[in-house]
Amino acid sequence: MDALLILGGLLLIALGLVWLIMLAFGTGLLWGVGSLLPPVTALYALMHWRVARKAVGLSALGVIPLVVGFTLLASHDPERMAAITSLKWLEPNEQEQSDRLTMQLNGQLDGRAFKPRVGKFIDGVLTLREGDGLFARQEVRIRLGATSPGALEVDVLPQDASPGAEVEISWLRPEQELPEARRVQSGYTLHLNLQPVPPNKLAGDFHLVLPASYRTSLSGHVEVFTDDLRYIAGRVDMSYDSADTLAYLAKDYLQRRFETRAVTVESLEPVSFPASEMVIAVRADVKGTAARYELDLRKGNRGWEVNDDAYPALTAEADTPSKGEAVQAMPSAEVVPPPRIDRRPRFSLALLLRNPTRYEHLLMRAHTERGGMAEGRFAGIDRDGNVAIRRQLKGPGEAVYNLAPADIVLLELLEP
């Protein structure tokens, strides 16, 4: 209701101003052109009041619903009202800036231009993605396996018998419901030289050439995130929706609650975004004791926070060893990202159906009532509510299994 009143008031004010400008043009060309500037518009209304009073009255009439609408908004949603009156919405979107990556990639994927806007290197998988939907319009995935922290340097030549990296390309055309994918395990050229960019990025040279039949050749500069945290001015952006953000929040909250830095978040129950409030279960180790904690979270002007959190910041004396204990080095002040959340514990078909985007492209194995088994990568939920599992065949091509949830007796998640 408040939004309708505000919009209605703004519409009446705008109509009144347009009417006033039309009257000014009717009086004279100079008055009409001049009334496009607010000071001249006010001067025209004063000097030609008999002509302009009806238009001014219409604009004044719009002020009434506008004031009533803002009053109602302030009474039941003061945070939104404060955000509007603070004029922060006029400033550049800091969250969009924190998500922005520098991509200068030239070439083509399956014969078409490829302009990725999303880049990640998480759990040994480098992903470049174009498109924000459940399925990417175009995507390149390079599975490198276990890698050491820091710079990422990889060189593969077509004659290498065991390159140690697997390349997967996929694309979704407008006429398709599910994407096509191709997996290449040898015979390609790959050069990666990505250097760390604090706090959580890798950036550098990217060069990939697949065999001619795949019509894929990419070269240039890329930038990728190494986790699902985002930073603004060197601090974690708590307004960014991701499981890593909530894990970071949980760790910070438990550290302050128990006045110790010896906190490790072991697992976080699956979450679904977008949301403004939720209750999540966190499994954490505090001073060597593992326990389960339920946190009541809300998303306010400052981002995600724990309701009724009144615990102060950790002091320098927190976890100070006693005289009989060995003195250990204090943790660095640098923000350390929380550990990656393993999604395999407590995974079930119900969790997959409730939040399918959390498990997209992950390796799964489904057992059916008839004794059959389908293993492949999760490709989403189709229009009929079936679970789609995509399996790469030997050579070009792939198979997609569409399994009704009622026919699945066991669903296993095979990777984090």
CORSULQUI-V262597 format. One record per backbone hydrogen bond with DSSP energy under -0.5 kcal/mol. CO is the residue of the C=O (numbers start at 1). NH is the residue of the N-H. Records with the same first field share a line. If there is no record, write none. Layout:
CO: NH + NH
//
This chain:
1: 5
2: 6
3: 7
4: 8
5: 9
6: 10
7: 11
8: 12
9: 13
10: 14
11: 15
12: 16
13: 17
14: 18
15: 19
16: 20
17: 21
18: 22
19: 23
20: 24
21: 25
22: 26
23: 27
24: 28 + 32
28: 32
29: 33
30: 34
31: 35
33: 36
34: 37
37: 40 + 41
38: 42
39: 43
40: 44
41: 45
42: 46
43: 47
44: 48
46: 49
48: 52
49: 53
52: 56
53: 57
54: 58
55: 59
56: 60
57: 61
58: 62
59: 63
60: 63 + 64
61: 64 + 65
62: 66
63: 67
64: 68
65: 69
66: 70
67: 71
68: 72
69: 73
70: 74
71: 75
72: 76
73: 77
77: 81
78: 82
79: 83
80: 84
81: 85
82: 86
83: 88 + 89
84: 87
87: 90
88: 91
92: 94
93: 97
94: 98
95: 99
96: 100
97: 100
101: 103
104: 221
106: 219
107: 114
108: 217
109: 112
112: 109
113: 115
118: 129
119: 225
120: 127
122: 125
124: 126 + 144 + 145
125: 122 + 127
126: 142
127: 120
128: 140
129: 117 + 118
130: 137 + 138
137: 172
138: 130
139: 170
140: 128
141: 143 + 168
142: 126 + 144
143: 166
151: 153
152: 194
154: 192
156: 190
157: 160
158: 187
166: 143
167: 184
168: 141
169: 182
170: 139
171: 180
173: 176
180: 171
182: 169
184: 167
189: 209
190: 156
191: 207
192: 154
193: 195 + 205
194: 152
195: 203
197: 201
200: 226
201: 197
202: 224
203: 195
204: 222
205: 193
206: 220
207: 191
208: 218
209: 189
211: 214
212: 215
214: 110
215: 111
216: 210
217: 108
218: 208
219: 106
220: 206
221: 104
222: 204
224: 202
225: 121
230: 237
232: 235
235: 232
236: 238
237: 240
238: 304
240: 242
242: 246
243: 247
244: 248
245: 249
246: 250
247: 251
248: 252
249: 253
250: 254
251: 255
252: 256
253: 257
254: 258
255: 259 + 260
261: 263
262: 287
264: 266 + 285
267: 283
276: 299
278: 280 + 297
280: 295
281: 269
282: 284 + 293
283: 266 + 267
284: 286 + 291
285: 264 + 287
286: 289
288: 290
289: 286
291: 284
293: 282 + 295
295: 280 + 297
296: 307
297: 278
298: 300 + 305
300: 303
303: 300
305: 298
306: 309
308: 310
315: 318
317: 320
322: 325
335: 337
341: 343
344: 347
348: 352
349: 353
350: 354
351: 355
355: 358
356: 359
357: 360
359: 362
362: 378
363: 414 + 415
364: 376
365: 412
366: 374
367: 409 + 410
368: 371
372: 368
374: 366
376: 364
377: 390
378: 361
380: 388
382: 385
386: 382 + 388
387: 389 + 403
388: 379
389: 401
390: 377
391: 399
397: 393
399: 391
400: 402
401: 389 + 403
403: 387
404: 407 + 408
405: 408
407: 369 + 409
410: 367
412: 365 + 414
416: 343
//
